[in-house]
């Protein structure tokens, strides 16, 4: 009885592990390779730092199903990419094309780095060029008087 219960629990755990994964059947190995390639080249719009293949988000599952359906309809990899880009924009691509609307994606981090380096170098240069101003003869005399008064008050 106890062994039957353990087996039943093991079966449920095994089935629940496969509950969230889709099972796609392909007509050819090329079609499967295209699906895998597309799933790794396209970004999950929810997770943003994961590909469709890596993400467990509901939208990523929907997009994988959409890619699968489009492949089954006979569309090429580029047709599928064009369809998804027209629907979701260049952000769905891990490597968006270089064009005016994506310049910030490509060069934004570099510009931020350059600005940070220039700022740090400017602060270092400013600190290095600051000079110590010398006291005038009158200021030295006044300081000597104040120090001697302070020194005398400590002796008392």
C-alpha positions as CSV (number, residue, x, y, z in Angstrom):
1,X,0.0,0.0,0.0
2,X,2.8,2.4,1.0
3,X,4.8,1.6,-2.2
4,X,1.7,2.2,-4.3
5,X,1.2,5.6,-2.8
6,X,4.8,6.5,-3.4
7,X,4.5,5.4,-7.0
8,X,1.4,7.5,-7.5
9,X,3.0,10.6,-6.0
10,X,6.0,10.1,-8.2
11,X,3.7,9.8,-11.3
12,X,2.0,13.1,-10.4
13,X,5.3,14.9,-9.8
14,X,6.5,13.6,-13.2
15,X,3.4,14.7,-15.0
16,X,3.4,18.1,-13.4
17,X,6.9,18.7,-14.6
18,X,5.8,18.3,-18.2
19,X,2.5,20.3,-17.7
20,X,4.1,23.7,-18.6
21,X,6.0,22.6,-21.7
22,X,4.6,22.5,-25.2
23,X,5.1,19.4,-27.3
24,X,5.4,20.3,-31.0
25,X,5.6,17.8,-33.8
26,X,7.4,18.8,-36.9
27,X,7.2,17.5,-40.5
28,X,11.0,17.6,-40.9
29,X,14.2,18.1,-39.0
30,X,14.8,21.4,-41.0
31,X,11.4,22.7,-39.7
32,X,12.4,21.8,-36.1
33,X,15.8,23.5,-36.6
34,X,14.1,26.6,-37.8
35,X,11.7,26.6,-34.8
36,X,14.6,26.2,-32.4
37,X,16.6,28.9,-34.2
38,X,13.6,31.4,-34.1
39,X,12.9,30.6,-30.5
40,X,16.5,31.5,-29.5
41,X,16.7,34.6,-31.7
42,X,13.5,36.2,-30.6
43,X,13.2,38.0,-27.2
44,X,10.5,37.4,-24.7
45,X,8.6,40.6,-24.4
46,X,7.8,40.0,-20.8
47,X,11.1,38.8,-19.4
48,X,13.1,41.0,-21.9
49,X,16.4,39.3,-21.0
50,X,15.4,35.8,-22.1
51,X,14.7,34.3,-25.4
52,X,11.3,32.7,-26.3
53,X,13.0,29.3,-25.8
54,X,14.2,30.2,-22.3
55,X,11.0,31.9,-21.0
56,X,8.1,30.4,-19.1
57,X,6.0,33.5,-19.4
58,X,2.5,33.0,-20.9
59,X,3.2,35.5,-23.7
60,X,6.4,33.5,-24.6
61,X,4.3,30.3,-24.8
62,X,1.8,32.1,-27.0
63,X,4.6,33.4,-29.3
64,X,6.2,29.9,-29.5
65,X,2.8,28.5,-30.6
66,X,2.4,31.3,-33.1
67,X,5.9,30.6,-34.6
68,X,5.0,26.9,-34.7
69,X,1.7,27.6,-36.6
70,X,3.5,29.9,-39.0
71,X,6.1,27.3,-39.7
72,X,3.4,24.7,-40.2
73,X,1.8,27.0,-42.8
74,X,5.0,27.0,-44.7
75,X,6.3,30.4,-44.0
76,X,10.0,31.0,-44.1
77,X,12.1,32.1,-41.2
78,X,12.4,35.6,-42.6
79,X,8.6,35.9,-43.2
80,X,8.0,34.9,-39.5
81,X,10.5,37.4,-38.3
82,X,9.0,40.1,-40.5
83,X,5.5,39.3,-39.2
84,X,6.6,39.4,-35.5
85,X,8.6,42.6,-36.0
86,X,5.6,44.3,-37.7
87,X,3.4,43.2,-34.8
88,X,5.8,43.9,-31.8
89,X,8.6,46.1,-33.2
90,X,12.3,45.6,-33.4
91,X,12.5,45.0,-29.7
92,X,11.5,41.4,-30.2
93,X,14.8,40.8,-31.9
94,X,17.9,40.2,-29.8
95,X,20.0,42.0,-32.5
96,X,17.7,44.8,-33.9
97,X,18.8,46.2,-37.2
98,X,20.9,49.3,-37.3
99,X,18.5,52.1,-38.3
100,X,17.6,55.6,-37.1
101,X,14.9,54.3,-34.6
102,X,17.3,51.8,-33.0
103,X,20.4,54.0,-32.7
104,X,19.8,54.4,-29.0
105,X,19.7,50.6,-28.6
106,X,23.0,50.2,-30.3
107,X,25.0,53.3,-29.2
108,X,23.2,54.4,-26.0
109,X,25.4,52.3,-23.6
110,X,28.6,53.5,-25.4
111,X,27.5,57.1,-25.1
112,X,26.8,56.6,-21.4
113,X,30.2,55.1,-20.9
114,X,32.0,57.9,-22.7
115,X,30.1,60.5,-20.7
116,X,31.0,58.7,-17.4
117,X,34.7,58.5,-18.3
118,X,34.8,62.2,-19.3
119,X,33.1,63.2,-16.1
120,X,35.5,61.2,-13.9
121,X,38.5,62.5,-15.8
122,X,37.2,66.1,-15.4
123,X,36.8,65.6,-11.6
124,X,40.3,64.2,-11.4
125,X,41.8,67.0,-13.4
126,X,39.9,69.6,-11.3
127,X,41.2,68.1,-8.0
128,X,44.8,68.0,-9.4
129,X,44.7,71.7,-10.6
130,X,43.3,73.1,-7.3
131,X,46.1,75.2,-5.8
132,X,46.6,76.0,-2.1
133,X,46.5,79.7,-1.6
134,X,49.2,81.2,0.4
135,X,48.5,83.4,3.4
136,X,49.4,87.0,3.2
137,X,51.9,88.5,5.8
138,X,49.0,90.2,7.6
139,X,47.0,86.9,7.8
140,X,50.1,85.1,9.1
141,X,50.5,87.7,11.8
142,X,46.9,87.4,12.8
143,X,47.1,83.6,12.9
144,X,50.2,83.7,15.1
145,X,48.4,86.1,17.5
146,X,45.4,83.8,17.7
147,X,47.5,80.7,18.2
148,X,49.5,82.3,21.0
149,X,46.3,83.4,22.7
150,X,44.9,79.9,22.5
151,X,48.2,78.5,23.7
152,X,48.3,80.9,26.6
153,X,44.7,80.0,27.6
154,X,45.6,76.3,27.7
155,X,48.5,76.9,30.1
156,X,46.2,78.6,32.7
